[in-house]
Amino acid sequence: MNLNSLLTLFQILTAVMIIMLVILQGGGAGLSGSGGSYANYFASKRGFDRYIFILTIFFATLFIFISIGTIFVR
């Protein structure tokens, strides 16, 4: 297994993790709450929500770095 295919595998695994973490976040009402108040939008995240949010940012950043690394390996 060469470095290019290894980076591609890590890219796929990171993308799957990002998808799972975004689904776990929930997001609330979706488009139905777009015309209403923004009270929940500005609320701070606590507990499990904060942990999932930080993990999502971590994996998104990791995905970007892996993608840039894949460009330079080719």
C-alpha positions, 0 to 999 in steps of 0.5 A: 500500500503506497502513501497515496492510497493510504492518504485516500483511505484516511480521507474516506475515514475522516469524511465518514467521521465528519458525516456521523458527527454532523448527524449527531449534532441534530441542528434543531428545527432546520428550515422551519425555524428560519423565520423565527427567533435566533435564541438557540443560535446564539446559545453556548454549547455545553456538555456532549454538544460541545464535545461533538462540536469540537470533534467535528472541527478537529476532523474537518481540519484533519480532512483539509490537511489530508486533502492538501497532503494528497495533492502534494503526494501525487 
